[in-house]
Amino acid sequence: MTALLPADDRLIVALDVPNALAALDLAQKLGDSVSFYKIGLGMLTGGGLALANELKQEHGKRIFLDMKFFDIGATVENAVRGIAQFDLDFLTVHGDPHVVRAAKEGASGKDLKILAVTILTSLDRADLDAALIQPGDIADLVTERAARALEAGADGVIASPREAAMIRALPQAEGKLIVTPGVRPAGAALGDQKRVETPASALSAGADHLVVGRPIWQAEDPKAAAQAILAEIRHI
């Protein structure tokens, strides 16, 4: 029998399942293979914060709360201050500098890392045109947004694996985190993601953490799917 590979914090499993009970069931199936979980906005009304606390406090898991806050500064600051009381690890906000500065103020004195969203990995140039976003190559826009967010104090950024190398090369990115959704093992369905790479290529490009959801939780054997990713990234 092949020995199981230990958990690797570089792999973050997205709990994009219907509710907290389904998420806890998945976490139980994954067991010690996964140490870091992402809980997103879709789970918020399904017991997301309670789930985050249970996984953190009772199971010793690290938690990435993916809320993508965006509002006026005072509102963002207050929202982040409330979240920061839960002793979680990562929180996302939109990468606009005023949002990042407010979020950092709200997280002051806590270990919560503020990660700035650049451009969602489900968007392509046609989507940006429809939203009246300025012309230009997506990679260049992502890199510029990342630089401005990091200058505003973000602890890291969210970006697709295809932009990770460009962001890692920024002077502002020294010592900062790059977290990449849009990661798909070879042969996996793309779903609604448009800018994707494999786990190994994302890490090689400069990513610190990979966010993987459907390829694991939709798998017939989620633990085996997680183990396959761990094997792929083991020596990177």
C-alpha positions in Angstrom: 0.0 0.0 0.0 1.4 3.4 -1.0 2.1 5.7 1.9 0.0 8.9 1.8 1.9 12.2 1.1 1.6 14.7 4.0 -0.4 17.9 3.6 1.3 20.8 2.0 0.1 24.4 2.9 0.8 25.4 -0.7 -2.4 23.5 -1.7 -5.6 25.3 -0.7 -8.8 23.4 -1.3 -11.8 25.6 -2.2 -14.9 24.4 -0.3 -17.3 25.6 -3.0 -20.0 23.1 -2.0 -23.6 23.8 -1.1 -23.4 24.2 2.7 -21.3 23.7 5.8 -22.4 20.1 6.3 -21.2 19.2 2.8 -17.9 21.0 3.5 -17.3 19.2 6.8 -18.0 15.9 5.0 -15.5 16.8 2.3 -12.9 17.9 4.9 -13.4 14.5 6.7 -12.8 12.6 3.5 -9.6 14.6 2.8 -8.4 14.2 6.3 -4.7 14.9 6.8 -4.1 15.3 3.1 -5.2 18.9 3.2 -4.3 21.6 5.8 -5.6 24.7 4.2 -9.2 25.5 3.0 -10.8 28.4 1.2 -14.4 29.4 2.1 -16.0 31.8 -0.3 -18.9 34.1 -0.6 -21.2 31.4 -1.8 -20.9 29.7 1.5 -21.5 32.8 3.6 -25.3 32.1 4.0 -24.7 28.4 4.4 -22.8 28.7 7.7 -19.5 29.9 6.3 -18.1 31.7 9.3 -19.1 28.9 11.7 -17.5 26.5 9.3 -14.3 28.6 9.3 -14.2 28.6 13.1 -14.8 24.9 13.4 -12.1 24.0 10.9 -9.6 26.4 12.5 -10.3 25.9 16.2 -11.3 22.2 16.3 -9.4 20.7 13.4 -6.3 22.9 13.2 -6.7 23.9 9.6 -5.6 27.1 8.1 -8.5 29.2 6.6 -8.6 31.5 3.6 -11.9 33.6 3.7 -12.6 34.7 0.1 -15.1 37.5 0.5 -13.7 40.0 -2.1 -14.8 43.0 -0.1 -15.4 46.2 -2.0 -17.0 49.3 -0.6 -16.1 52.8 0.8 -13.1 52.8 3.0 -14.9 53.0 6.4 -17.2 50.1 5.5 -14.4 47.9 4.4 -12.3 48.8 7.5 -15.2 47.9 9.8 -16.0 44.6 8.0 -12.4 43.5 8.1 -12.1 44.4 11.8 -15.0 42.1 12.5 -13.5 39.3 10.4 -10.1 39.8 12.0 -11.5 38.7 15.4 -11.9 35.2 14.2 -8.2 34.4 14.0 -8.3 33.3 10.3 -5.3 33.4 7.9 -6.2 35.0 4.6 -8.9 37.5 3.5 -9.5 38.8 0.0 -10.5 42.4 -0.9 -10.6 44.0 -4.3 -7.3 45.4 -5.3 -8.3 49.1 -5.5 -5.8 51.0 -3.4 -8.4 52.7 -1.2 -9.9 49.3 -0.4 -6.6 47.7 0.4 -5.6 50.6 2.7 -8.9 50.3 4.6 -8.6 46.6 4.9 -5.1 46.8 6.3 -6.3 49.3 8.9 -9.1 46.9 9.9 -6.7 44.0 10.3 -4.2 46.1 12.3 -2.7 44.1 15.2 -3.9 40.8 13.8 -2.2 38.1 11.8 -4.8 38.1 9.1 -3.2 38.5 5.7 -5.0 40.9 3.2 -4.9 39.6 -0.3 -5.9 41.8 -3.2 -7.9 40.6 -6.1 -6.5 41.8 -9.4 -8.7 40.6 -12.3 -10.9 37.5 -11.8 -9.6 34.4 -13.5 -13.0 33.7 -15.0 -12.7 36.9 -17.1 -11.2 37.5 -20.5 -10.7 40.6 -22.6 -14.2 40.5 -24.0 -15.6 40.5 -20.4 -13.4 43.5 -19.5 -14.6 45.4 -22.6 -18.2 44.7 -21.6 -17.4 46.2 -18.2 -15.8 49.3 -19.7 -12.3 48.4 -18.3 -9.5 50.2 -20.0 -8.0 48.6 -23.2 -4.9 46.6 -22.9 -3.5 43.1 -22.5 -5.0 41.3 -19.4 -1.5 40.3 -18.1 -0.4 43.9 -18.2 -3.5 45.2 -16.4 -3.2 42.5 -13.8 0.4 43.3 -13.1 -0.3 47.0 -12.8 -3.2 46.4 -10.4 -1.0 44.1 -8.4 1.7 46.7 -8.1 -0.7 49.4 -7.0 -2.3 47.0 -4.4 1.0 46.0 -3.0 2.1 49.6 -2.8 -1.1 50.3 -0.8 0.0 47.6 1.7 -1.6 44.3 0.6 0.2 41.2 2.0 -0.3 39.5 -1.4 -2.4 39.3 -4.5 -4.8 36.9 -6.2 -3.9 36.4 -9.8 -4.1 33.6 -12.4 -1.1 31.4 -12.8 -0.4 33.0 -16.2 0.4 36.3 -14.6 2.3 34.9 -11.6 5.8 35.3 -13.1 5.2 38.9 -14.1 3.9 39.8 -10.6 6.8 37.9 -8.9 9.2 40.1 -10.9 7.8 43.3 -9.5 9.9 45.1 -7.0 6.8 45.6 -4.9 6.2 41.8 -4.8 9.3 41.0 -2.7 8.3 39.1 0.4 4.6 39.2 -0.7 2.2 36.3 -1.4 0.9 35.2 -4.8 -2.2 33.0 -4.5 -3.4 31.5 -7.8 -6.9 30.2 -8.5 -7.5 28.9 -12.0 -5.3 25.8 -11.3 -6.3 22.6 -13.0 -4.4 19.3 -13.0 -3.7 18.0 -16.5 -6.8 16.7 -18.1 -9.3 18.3 -15.7 -12.3 20.2 -17.0 -11.8 24.0 -17.1 -15.3 24.8 -15.8 -15.8 28.6 -15.9 -12.1 29.4 -15.7 -10.4 30.9 -18.7 -6.8 31.6 -17.6 -5.6 28.3 -16.2 -2.4 26.3 -15.6 -1.3 23.1 -14.0 -0.3 23.1 -10.3 3.4 22.5 -11.1 3.5 25.3 -13.7 1.8 27.7 -11.4 4.3 27.2 -8.6 7.2 27.3 -11.0 5.9 30.7 -12.2 6.2 32.1 -8.7 2.9 31.3 -7.0 3.0 30.6 -3.2 -0.4 28.9 -2.9 -2.7 27.1 -5.3 -6.4 27.2 -5.0 -8.1 24.0 -6.3 -11.8 23.3 -6.0 -13.8 21.3 -8.4 -11.0 18.9 -9.5 -10.9 17.7 -5.9 -14.5 18.0 -4.6 -16.1 16.7 -7.8 -13.7 13.8 -7.9 -15.0 10.3 -7.2 -12.2 10.0 -4.7 -11.4 13.5 -3.4 -8.5 12.3 -1.3 -6.9 10.6 -4.2 -7.3 13.8 -6.3 -5.6 15.8 -3.6 -2.8 13.2 -3.3 -2.2 13.4 -7.1 -1.7 17.2 -6.8 0.6 16.8 -3.8 2.6 14.3 -5.8 2.8 16.8 -8.7 4.1 19.6 -6.6 6.2 17.6 -4.1 9.6 18.5 -5.6 8.9 22.0 -6.6 
